[in-house]
Amino acid sequence: MRSFALYAVIALLPATRLAAQNPPLSQHATLSQTINTTVVSVTWDRPTARGRKLFGDDGVVLPGAIWTPGANRATILEFSRDVRLEDRPLAAGRYSVWTITGPREWTLILNRKWDAHHSVHPGETEDALRVTVSTARGEHMEALAYYFPVVSAYEAVLRIHWGETVLPVRIEVSR
């Protein structure tokens, strides 16, 4: 019996090593941008389109559903100082990022429970901010991206971009 157990362990070693060598489909990413003296950081896992329809009734993300723009874990957005996000005040801190998609406008949600699974919104009572943001169209982006195409001394635009859908989020910092 012992030799069978030993043989089973030895037989499984190559499969275990092979599994450990295969990278995840959604690669981990981080982004940091300083605006004046405020540091804005994003941490997320990047799902890829892989030929799928991303948004809509038969898409990966269904209309009206709460979705974290990321994979594996909820995306984290962190501010080192108080900011204004889409002209609304937001305290410094770490938040999980969620959205509710619509045809031309999305609801962007920042939730105080930042360490959350990507498929379960922690609940409205923990939401620190909900704002409506108009979407834009862009070139196809295969892997979900967060980036800052516009940064000035006291404000910036953070874009969430996947497929051809772009969500531009305005961030203002104190002078």
PyMOL commands that place a pseudoatom at each C-alpha (Angstrom):
pseudoatom trace, name=CA, resn=MET, resi=1, chain=A, elem=C, hetatm=0, pos=[0.000, 0.000, 0.000]
pseudoatom trace, name=CA, resn=ARG, resi=2, chain=A, elem=C, hetatm=0, pos=[2.855, 2.376, 0.832]
pseudoatom trace, name=CA, resn=SER, resi=3, chain=A, elem=C, hetatm=0, pos=[4.511, 1.776, -2.512]
pseudoatom trace, name=CA, resn=PHE, resi=4, chain=A, elem=C, hetatm=0, pos=[1.229, 2.562, -4.318]
pseudoatom trace, name=CA, resn=ALA, resi=5, chain=A, elem=C, hetatm=0, pos=[0.883, 5.871, -2.435]
pseudoatom trace, name=CA, resn=LEU, resi=6, chain=A, elem=C, hetatm=0, pos=[4.499, 6.743, -3.200]
pseudoatom trace, name=CA, resn=TYR, resi=7, chain=A, elem=C, hetatm=0, pos=[3.974, 5.847, -6.879]
pseudoatom trace, name=CA, resn=ALA, resi=8, chain=A, elem=C, hetatm=0, pos=[0.833, 8.054, -7.000]
pseudoatom trace, name=CA, resn=VAL, resi=9, chain=A, elem=C, hetatm=0, pos=[2.736, 11.014, -5.541]
pseudoatom trace, name=CA, resn=ILE, resi=10, chain=A, elem=C, hetatm=0, pos=[5.630, 10.548, -7.967]
pseudoatom trace, name=CA, resn=ALA, resi=11, chain=A, elem=C, hetatm=0, pos=[3.232, 10.171, -10.905]
pseudoatom trace, name=CA, resn=LEU, resi=12, chain=A, elem=C, hetatm=0, pos=[1.481, 13.435, -10.014]
pseudoatom trace, name=CA, resn=LEU, resi=13, chain=A, elem=C, hetatm=0, pos=[4.654, 15.514, -9.666]
pseudoatom trace, name=CA, resn=PRO, resi=14, chain=A, elem=C, hetatm=0, pos=[5.056, 16.296, -13.393]
pseudoatom trace, name=CA, resn=ALA, resi=15, chain=A, elem=C, hetatm=0, pos=[1.393, 17.376, -13.654]
pseudoatom trace, name=CA, resn=THR, resi=16, chain=A, elem=C, hetatm=0, pos=[1.795, 19.587, -10.582]
pseudoatom trace, name=CA, resn=ARG, resi=17, chain=A, elem=C, hetatm=0, pos=[4.932, 21.171, -12.028]
pseudoatom trace, name=CA, resn=LEU, resi=18, chain=A, elem=C, hetatm=0, pos=[3.219, 21.680, -15.379]
pseudoatom trace, name=CA, resn=ALA, resi=19, chain=A, elem=C, hetatm=0, pos=[0.251, 23.383, -13.706]
pseudoatom trace, name=CA, resn=ALA, resi=20, chain=A, elem=C, hetatm=0, pos=[2.602, 25.653, -11.773]
pseudoatom trace, name=CA, resn=GLN, resi=21, chain=A, elem=C, hetatm=0, pos=[4.311, 26.656, -15.043]
pseudoatom trace, name=CA, resn=ASN, resi=22, chain=A, elem=C, hetatm=0, pos=[1.109, 27.722, -16.802]
pseudoatom trace, name=CA, resn=PRO, resi=23, chain=A, elem=C, hetatm=0, pos=[0.552, 31.437, -16.177]
pseudoatom trace, name=CA, resn=PRO, resi=24, chain=A, elem=C, hetatm=0, pos=[-2.949, 32.627, -15.265]
pseudoatom trace, name=CA, resn=LEU, resi=25, chain=A, elem=C, hetatm=0, pos=[-5.126, 33.909, -18.105]
pseudoatom trace, name=CA, resn=SER, resi=26, chain=A, elem=C, hetatm=0, pos=[-5.656, 37.192, -16.231]
pseudoatom trace, name=CA, resn=GLN, resi=27, chain=A, elem=C, hetatm=0, pos=[-2.228, 38.618, -15.444]
pseudoatom trace, name=CA, resn=HIS, resi=28, chain=A, elem=C, hetatm=0, pos=[-1.684, 40.796, -12.354]
pseudoatom trace, name=CA, resn=ALA, resi=29, chain=A, elem=C, hetatm=0, pos=[-1.048, 44.521, -12.908]
pseudoatom trace, name=CA, resn=THR, resi=30, chain=A, elem=C, hetatm=0, pos=[-0.372, 47.650, -10.890]
pseudoatom trace, name=CA, resn=LEU, resi=31, chain=A, elem=C, hetatm=0, pos=[-0.434, 51.332, -11.802]
pseudoatom trace, name=CA, resn=SER, resi=32, chain=A, elem=C, hetatm=0, pos=[0.597, 54.357, -9.788]
pseudoatom trace, name=CA, resn=GLN, resi=33, chain=A, elem=C, hetatm=0, pos=[0.296, 58.048, -10.658]
pseudoatom trace, name=CA, resn=THR, resi=34, chain=A, elem=C, hetatm=0, pos=[1.192, 61.087, -8.578]
pseudoatom trace, name=CA, resn=ILE, resi=35, chain=A, elem=C, hetatm=0, pos=[-1.039, 64.127, -9.006]
pseudoatom trace, name=CA, resn=ASN, resi=36, chain=A, elem=C, hetatm=0, pos=[0.535, 67.047, -7.121]
pseudoatom trace, name=CA, resn=THR, resi=37, chain=A, elem=C, hetatm=0, pos=[1.321, 65.241, -3.827]
pseudoatom trace, name=CA, resn=THR, resi=38, chain=A, elem=C, hetatm=0, pos=[-1.478, 62.668, -4.030]
pseudoatom trace, name=CA, resn=VAL, resi=39, chain=A, elem=C, hetatm=0, pos=[-0.574, 59.143, -5.108]
pseudoatom trace, name=CA, resn=VAL, resi=40, chain=A, elem=C, hetatm=0, pos=[-3.293, 57.199, -6.930]
pseudoatom trace, name=CA, resn=SER, resi=41, chain=A, elem=C, hetatm=0, pos=[-2.703, 53.438, -7.232]
pseudoatom trace, name=CA, resn=VAL, resi=42, chain=A, elem=C, hetatm=0, pos=[-4.649, 50.711, -9.003]
pseudoatom trace, name=CA, resn=THR, resi=43, chain=A, elem=C, hetatm=0, pos=[-4.138, 46.973, -8.493]
pseudoatom trace, name=CA, resn=TRP, resi=44, chain=A, elem=C, hetatm=0, pos=[-6.025, 44.501, -10.695]
pseudoatom trace, name=CA, resn=ASP, resi=45, chain=A, elem=C, hetatm=0, pos=[-5.859, 41.274, -12.648]
pseudoatom trace, name=CA, resn=ARG, resi=46, chain=A, elem=C, hetatm=0, pos=[-6.258, 41.816, -16.406]
pseudoatom trace, name=CA, resn=PRO, resi=47, chain=A, elem=C, hetatm=0, pos=[-8.907, 39.667, -18.107]
pseudoatom trace, name=CA, resn=THR, resi=48, chain=A, elem=C, hetatm=0, pos=[-8.499, 39.341, -21.864]
pseudoatom trace, name=CA, resn=ALA, resi=49, chain=A, elem=C, hetatm=0, pos=[-11.193, 39.520, -24.522]
pseudoatom trace, name=CA, resn=ARG, resi=50, chain=A, elem=C, hetatm=0, pos=[-10.112, 36.350, -26.400]
pseudoatom trace, name=CA, resn=GLY, resi=51, chain=A, elem=C, hetatm=0, pos=[-12.674, 36.989, -29.159]
pseudoatom trace, name=CA, resn=ARG, resi=52, chain=A, elem=C, hetatm=0, pos=[-15.621, 37.193, -26.769]
pseudoatom trace, name=CA, resn=LYS, resi=53, chain=A, elem=C, hetatm=0, pos=[-18.341, 39.834, -26.795]
pseudoatom trace, name=CA, resn=LEU, resi=54, chain=A, elem=C, hetatm=0, pos=[-17.586, 41.828, -23.658]
pseudoatom trace, name=CA, resn=PHE, resi=55, chain=A, elem=C, hetatm=0, pos=[-20.665, 43.955, -22.890]
pseudoatom trace, name=CA, resn=GLY, resi=56, chain=A, elem=C, hetatm=0, pos=[-24.371, 43.459, -23.606]
pseudoatom trace, name=CA, resn=ASP, resi=57, chain=A, elem=C, hetatm=0, pos=[-27.093, 40.856, -23.280]
pseudoatom trace, name=CA, resn=ASP, resi=58, chain=A, elem=C, hetatm=0, pos=[-24.894, 38.002, -24.503]
pseudoatom trace, name=CA, resn=GLY, resi=59, chain=A, elem=C, hetatm=0, pos=[-21.579, 39.442, -23.311]
pseudoatom trace, name=CA, resn=VAL, resi=60, chain=A, elem=C, hetatm=0, pos=[-19.165, 38.594, -20.530]
pseudoatom trace, name=CA, resn=VAL, resi=61, chain=A, elem=C, hetatm=0, pos=[-20.571, 41.529, -18.518]
pseudoatom trace, name=CA, resn=LEU, resi=62, chain=A, elem=C, hetatm=0, pos=[-24.369, 41.712, -18.538]
pseudoatom trace, name=CA, resn=PRO, resi=63, chain=A, elem=C, hetatm=0, pos=[-26.202, 45.065, -18.544]
pseudoatom trace, name=CA, resn=GLY, resi=64, chain=A, elem=C, hetatm=0, pos=[-27.271, 46.214, -15.096]
pseudoatom trace, name=CA, resn=ALA, resi=65, chain=A, elem=C, hetatm=0, pos=[-25.097, 43.682, -13.264]
pseudoatom trace, name=CA, resn=ILE, resi=66, chain=A, elem=C, hetatm=0, pos=[-22.586, 44.786, -10.632]
pseudoatom trace, name=CA, resn=TRP, resi=67, chain=A, elem=C, hetatm=0, pos=[-19.127, 43.957, -11.962]
pseudoatom trace, name=CA, resn=THR, resi=68, chain=A, elem=C, hetatm=0, pos=[-15.603, 44.670, -10.774]
pseudoatom trace, name=CA, resn=PRO, resi=69, chain=A, elem=C, hetatm=0, pos=[-13.476, 45.704, -13.750]
pseudoatom trace, name=CA, resn=GLY, resi=70, chain=A, elem=C, hetatm=0, pos=[-10.846, 43.037, -13.218]
pseudoatom trace, name=CA, resn=ALA, resi=71, chain=A, elem=C, hetatm=0, pos=[-10.547, 39.327, -12.520]
pseudoatom trace, name=CA, resn=ASN, resi=72, chain=A, elem=C, hetatm=0, pos=[-9.861, 36.920, -9.655]
pseudoatom trace, name=CA, resn=ARG, resi=73, chain=A, elem=C, hetatm=0, pos=[-10.128, 39.548, -6.879]
pseudoatom trace, name=CA, resn=ALA, resi=74, chain=A, elem=C, hetatm=0, pos=[-11.868, 42.906, -6.793]
pseudoatom trace, name=CA, resn=THR, resi=75, chain=A, elem=C, hetatm=0, pos=[-9.819, 45.698, -8.352]
pseudoatom trace, name=CA, resn=ILE, resi=76, chain=A, elem=C, hetatm=0, pos=[-8.311, 48.032, -5.740]
pseudoatom trace, name=CA, resn=LEU, resi=77, chain=A, elem=C, hetatm=0, pos=[-8.110, 51.815, -6.123]
pseudoatom trace, name=CA, resn=GLU, resi=78, chain=A, elem=C, hetatm=0, pos=[-6.127, 53.695, -3.474]
pseudoatom trace, name=CA, resn=PHE, resi=79, chain=A, elem=C, hetatm=0, pos=[-5.663, 57.405, -2.762]
pseudoatom trace, name=CA, resn=SER, resi=80, chain=A, elem=C, hetatm=0, pos=[-2.954, 58.721, -0.430]
pseudoatom trace, name=CA, resn=ARG, resi=81, chain=A, elem=C, hetatm=0, pos=[-4.930, 61.934, 0.237]
pseudoatom trace, name=CA, resn=ASP, resi=82, chain=A, elem=C, hetatm=0, pos=[-8.516, 63.115, -0.063]
pseudoatom trace, name=CA, resn=VAL, resi=83, chain=A, elem=C, hetatm=0, pos=[-9.648, 63.690, -3.658]
pseudoatom trace, name=CA, resn=ARG, resi=84, chain=A, elem=C, hetatm=0, pos=[-12.655, 64.675, -5.709]
pseudoatom trace, name=CA, resn=LEU, resi=85, chain=A, elem=C, hetatm=0, pos=[-13.787, 61.918, -8.038]
pseudoatom trace, name=CA, resn=GLU, resi=86, chain=A, elem=C, hetatm=0, pos=[-16.197, 63.060, -10.757]
pseudoatom trace, name=CA, resn=ASP, resi=87, chain=A, elem=C, hetatm=0, pos=[-16.633, 66.269, -8.707]
pseudoatom trace, name=CA, resn=ARG, resi=88, chain=A, elem=C, hetatm=0, pos=[-17.617, 64.347, -5.545]
pseudoatom trace, name=CA, resn=PRO, resi=89, chain=A, elem=C, hetatm=0, pos=[-15.466, 64.300, -2.373]
pseudoatom trace, name=CA, resn=LEU, resi=90, chain=A, elem=C, hetatm=0, pos=[-13.750, 61.037, -1.436]
pseudoatom trace, name=CA, resn=ALA, resi=91, chain=A, elem=C, hetatm=0, pos=[-11.591, 60.396, 1.622]
pseudoatom trace, name=CA, resn=ALA, resi=92, chain=A, elem=C, hetatm=0, pos=[-8.079, 59.045, 1.297]
pseudoatom trace, name=CA, resn=GLY, resi=93, chain=A, elem=C, hetatm=0, pos=[-8.017, 55.271, 1.542]
pseudoatom trace, name=CA, resn=ARG, resi=94, chain=A, elem=C, hetatm=0, pos=[-8.232, 51.965, -0.252]
pseudoatom trace, name=CA, resn=TYR, resi=95, chain=A, elem=C, hetatm=0, pos=[-11.415, 50.913, -2.069]
pseudoatom trace, name=CA, resn=SER, resi=96, chain=A, elem=C, hetatm=0, pos=[-12.666, 48.053, -4.204]
pseudoatom trace, name=CA, resn=VAL, resi=97, chain=A, elem=C, hetatm=0, pos=[-13.906, 49.160, -7.632]
pseudoatom trace, name=CA, resn=TRP, resi=98, chain=A, elem=C, hetatm=0, pos=[-17.302, 48.087, -8.999]
pseudoatom trace, name=CA, resn=THR, resi=99, chain=A, elem=C, hetatm=0, pos=[-19.453, 49.209, -11.903]
pseudoatom trace, name=CA, resn=ILE, resi=100, chain=A, elem=C, hetatm=0, pos=[-22.983, 48.829, -13.153]
pseudoatom trace, name=CA, resn=THR, resi=101, chain=A, elem=C, hetatm=0, pos=[-22.903, 48.966, -16.936]
pseudoatom trace, name=CA, resn=GLY, resi=102, chain=A, elem=C, hetatm=0, pos=[-25.424, 50.716, -19.114]
pseudoatom trace, name=CA, resn=PRO, resi=103, chain=A, elem=C, hetatm=0, pos=[-25.638, 51.540, -22.818]
pseudoatom trace, name=CA, resn=ARG, resi=104, chain=A, elem=C, hetatm=0, pos=[-23.996, 54.993, -22.549]
pseudoatom trace, name=CA, resn=GLU, resi=105, chain=A, elem=C, hetatm=0, pos=[-23.481, 55.586, -18.831]
pseudoatom trace, name=CA, resn=TRP, resi=106, chain=A, elem=C, hetatm=0, pos=[-22.081, 53.415, -16.088]
pseudoatom trace, name=CA, resn=THR, resi=107, chain=A, elem=C, hetatm=0, pos=[-22.354, 53.708, -12.342]
pseudoatom trace, name=CA, resn=LEU, resi=108, chain=A, elem=C, hetatm=0, pos=[-18.880, 53.654, -10.799]
pseudoatom trace, name=CA, resn=ILE, resi=109, chain=A, elem=C, hetatm=0, pos=[-18.868, 52.358, -7.233]
pseudoatom trace, name=CA, resn=LEU, resi=110, chain=A, elem=C, hetatm=0, pos=[-16.035, 52.553, -4.708]
pseudoatom trace, name=CA, resn=ASN, resi=111, chain=A, elem=C, hetatm=0, pos=[-16.577, 50.236, -1.754]
pseudoatom trace, name=CA, resn=ARG, resi=112, chain=A, elem=C, hetatm=0, pos=[-14.781, 50.411, 1.605]
pseudoatom trace, name=CA, resn=LYS, resi=113, chain=A, elem=C, hetatm=0, pos=[-14.230, 46.623, 1.668]
pseudoatom trace, name=CA, resn=TRP, resi=114, chain=A, elem=C, hetatm=0, pos=[-11.263, 46.549, -0.662]
pseudoatom trace, name=CA, resn=ASP, resi=115, chain=A, elem=C, hetatm=0, pos=[-10.235, 42.936, -0.033]
pseudoatom trace, name=CA, resn=ALA, resi=116, chain=A, elem=C, hetatm=0, pos=[-13.149, 41.252, -1.796]
pseudoatom trace, name=CA, resn=HIS, resi=117, chain=A, elem=C, hetatm=0, pos=[-13.755, 38.433, -4.251]
pseudoatom trace, name=CA, resn=HIS, resi=118, chain=A, elem=C, hetatm=0, pos=[-14.453, 39.631, -7.794]
pseudoatom trace, name=CA, resn=SER, resi=119, chain=A, elem=C, hetatm=0, pos=[-17.892, 38.072, -8.058]
pseudoatom trace, name=CA, resn=VAL, resi=120, chain=A, elem=C, hetatm=0, pos=[-19.499, 39.311, -4.822]
pseudoatom trace, name=CA, resn=HIS, resi=121, chain=A, elem=C, hetatm=0, pos=[-20.117, 43.020, -4.226]
pseudoatom trace, name=CA, resn=PRO, resi=122, chain=A, elem=C, hetatm=0, pos=[-19.718, 43.611, -0.455]
pseudoatom trace, name=CA, resn=GLY, resi=123, chain=A, elem=C, hetatm=0, pos=[-23.024, 45.505, -0.226]
pseudoatom trace, name=CA, resn=GLU, resi=124, chain=A, elem=C, hetatm=0, pos=[-24.349, 49.028, -0.628]
pseudoatom trace, name=CA, resn=THR, resi=125, chain=A, elem=C, hetatm=0, pos=[-23.900, 49.872, 3.049]
pseudoatom trace, name=CA, resn=GLU, resi=126, chain=A, elem=C, hetatm=0, pos=[-20.126, 49.693, 2.488]
pseudoatom trace, name=CA, resn=ASP, resi=127, chain=A, elem=C, hetatm=0, pos=[-20.182, 51.880, -0.642]
pseudoatom trace, name=CA, resn=ALA, resi=128, chain=A, elem=C, hetatm=0, pos=[-18.156, 55.049, -0.109]
pseudoatom trace, name=CA, resn=LEU, resi=129, chain=A, elem=C, hetatm=0, pos=[-19.126, 56.597, -3.441]
pseudoatom trace, name=CA, resn=ARG, resi=130, chain=A, elem=C, hetatm=0, pos=[-21.443, 56.017, -6.400]
pseudoatom trace, name=CA, resn=VAL, resi=131, chain=A, elem=C, hetatm=0, pos=[-21.166, 58.269, -9.449]
pseudoatom trace, name=CA, resn=THR, resi=132, chain=A, elem=C, hetatm=0, pos=[-22.514, 58.160, -12.980]
pseudoatom trace, name=CA, resn=VAL, resi=133, chain=A, elem=C, hetatm=0, pos=[-19.892, 58.351, -15.738]
pseudoatom trace, name=CA, resn=SER, resi=134, chain=A, elem=C, hetatm=0, pos=[-20.472, 58.528, -19.494]
pseudoatom trace, name=CA, resn=THR, resi=135, chain=A, elem=C, hetatm=0, pos=[-18.615, 55.927, -21.528]
pseudoatom trace, name=CA, resn=ALA, resi=136, chain=A, elem=C, hetatm=0, pos=[-16.580, 56.604, -24.656]
pseudoatom trace, name=CA, resn=ARG, resi=137, chain=A, elem=C, hetatm=0, pos=[-15.397, 54.493, -27.591]
pseudoatom trace, name=CA, resn=GLY, resi=138, chain=A, elem=C, hetatm=0, pos=[-11.772, 53.640, -28.158]
pseudoatom trace, name=CA, resn=GLU, resi=139, chain=A, elem=C, hetatm=0, pos=[-9.515, 51.341, -30.136]
pseudoatom trace, name=CA, resn=HIS, resi=140, chain=A, elem=C, hetatm=0, pos=[-9.791, 47.674, -29.210]
pseudoatom trace, name=CA, resn=MET, resi=141, chain=A, elem=C, hetatm=0, pos=[-7.954, 46.894, -25.946]
pseudoatom trace, name=CA, resn=GLU, resi=142, chain=A, elem=C, hetatm=0, pos=[-7.434, 43.124, -25.624]
pseudoatom trace, name=CA, resn=ALA, resi=143, chain=A, elem=C, hetatm=0, pos=[-6.515, 43.088, -21.922]
pseudoatom trace, name=CA, resn=LEU, resi=144, chain=A, elem=C, hetatm=0, pos=[-8.436, 45.248, -19.447]
pseudoatom trace, name=CA, resn=ALA, resi=145, chain=A, elem=C, hetatm=0, pos=[-6.355, 48.379, -18.868]
pseudoatom trace, name=CA, resn=TYR, resi=146, chain=A, elem=C, hetatm=0, pos=[-6.261, 51.249, -16.409]
pseudoatom trace, name=CA, resn=TYR, resi=147, chain=A, elem=C, hetatm=0, pos=[-4.184, 54.241, -17.502]
pseudoatom trace, name=CA, resn=PHE, resi=148, chain=A, elem=C, hetatm=0, pos=[-3.809, 58.007, -17.154]
pseudoatom trace, name=CA, resn=PRO, resi=149, chain=A, elem=C, hetatm=0, pos=[-3.813, 59.679, -20.600]
pseudoatom trace, name=CA, resn=VAL, resi=150, chain=A, elem=C, hetatm=0, pos=[-4.261, 63.148, -19.050]
pseudoatom trace, name=CA, resn=VAL, resi=151, chain=A, elem=C, hetatm=0, pos=[-2.376, 64.381, -15.984]
pseudoatom trace, name=CA, resn=SER, resi=152, chain=A, elem=C, hetatm=0, pos=[-1.908, 68.004, -14.933]
pseudoatom trace, name=CA, resn=ALA, resi=153, chain=A, elem=C, hetatm=0, pos=[-0.831, 69.663, -11.704]
pseudoatom trace, name=CA, resn=TYR, resi=154, chain=A, elem=C, hetatm=0, pos=[-4.152, 69.197, -9.899]
pseudoatom trace, name=CA, resn=GLU, resi=155, chain=A, elem=C, hetatm=0, pos=[-6.260, 66.813, -11.937]
pseudoatom trace, name=CA, resn=ALA, resi=156, chain=A, elem=C, hetatm=0, pos=[-6.120, 63.706, -14.065]
pseudoatom trace, name=CA, resn=VAL, resi=157, chain=A, elem=C, hetatm=0, pos=[-8.290, 61.328, -16.027]
pseudoatom trace, name=CA, resn=LEU, resi=158, chain=A, elem=C, hetatm=0, pos=[-8.116, 57.639, -15.153]
pseudoatom trace, name=CA, resn=ARG, resi=159, chain=A, elem=C, hetatm=0, pos=[-9.374, 55.470, -17.995]
pseudoatom trace, name=CA, resn=ILE, resi=160, chain=A, elem=C, hetatm=0, pos=[-10.798, 51.994, -17.566]
pseudoatom trace, name=CA, resn=HIS, resi=161, chain=A, elem=C, hetatm=0, pos=[-10.594, 50.439, -21.041]
pseudoatom trace, name=CA, resn=TRP, resi=162, chain=A, elem=C, hetatm=0, pos=[-11.600, 46.984, -22.269]
pseudoatom trace, name=CA, resn=GLY, resi=163, chain=A, elem=C, hetatm=0, pos=[-12.560, 46.042, -25.795]
pseudoatom trace, name=CA, resn=GLU, resi=164, chain=A, elem=C, hetatm=0, pos=[-13.741, 49.280, -27.391]
pseudoatom trace, name=CA, resn=THR, resi=165, chain=A, elem=C, hetatm=0, pos=[-15.383, 50.610, -24.218]
pseudoatom trace, name=CA, resn=VAL, resi=166, chain=A, elem=C, hetatm=0, pos=[-13.665, 53.348, -22.225]
pseudoatom trace, name=CA, resn=LEU, resi=167, chain=A, elem=C, hetatm=0, pos=[-14.780, 54.739, -18.868]
pseudoatom trace, name=CA, resn=PRO, resi=168, chain=A, elem=C, hetatm=0, pos=[-12.973, 58.079, -18.269]
pseudoatom trace, name=CA, resn=VAL, resi=169, chain=A, elem=C, hetatm=0, pos=[-12.965, 59.012, -14.562]
pseudoatom trace, name=CA, resn=ARG, resi=170, chain=A, elem=C, hetatm=0, pos=[-11.982, 62.551, -13.529]
pseudoatom trace, name=CA, resn=ILE, resi=171, chain=A, elem=C, hetatm=0, pos=[-9.845, 62.908, -10.390]
pseudoatom trace, name=CA, resn=GLU, resi=172, chain=A, elem=C, hetatm=0, pos=[-9.050, 66.268, -8.752]
pseudoatom trace, name=CA, resn=VAL, resi=173, chain=A, elem=C, hetatm=0, pos=[-6.619, 66.849, -5.882]
pseudoatom trace, name=CA, resn=SER, resi=174, chain=A, elem=C, hetatm=0, pos=[-6.208, 69.806, -3.535]
pseudoatom trace, name=CA, resn=ARG, resi=175, chain=A, elem=C, hetatm=0, pos=[-4.009, 72.755, -4.440]
for i in range(1, 175): cmd.bond("trace and resi %d" % i, "trace and resi %d" % (i + 1))
show_as sticks, trace
zoom trace
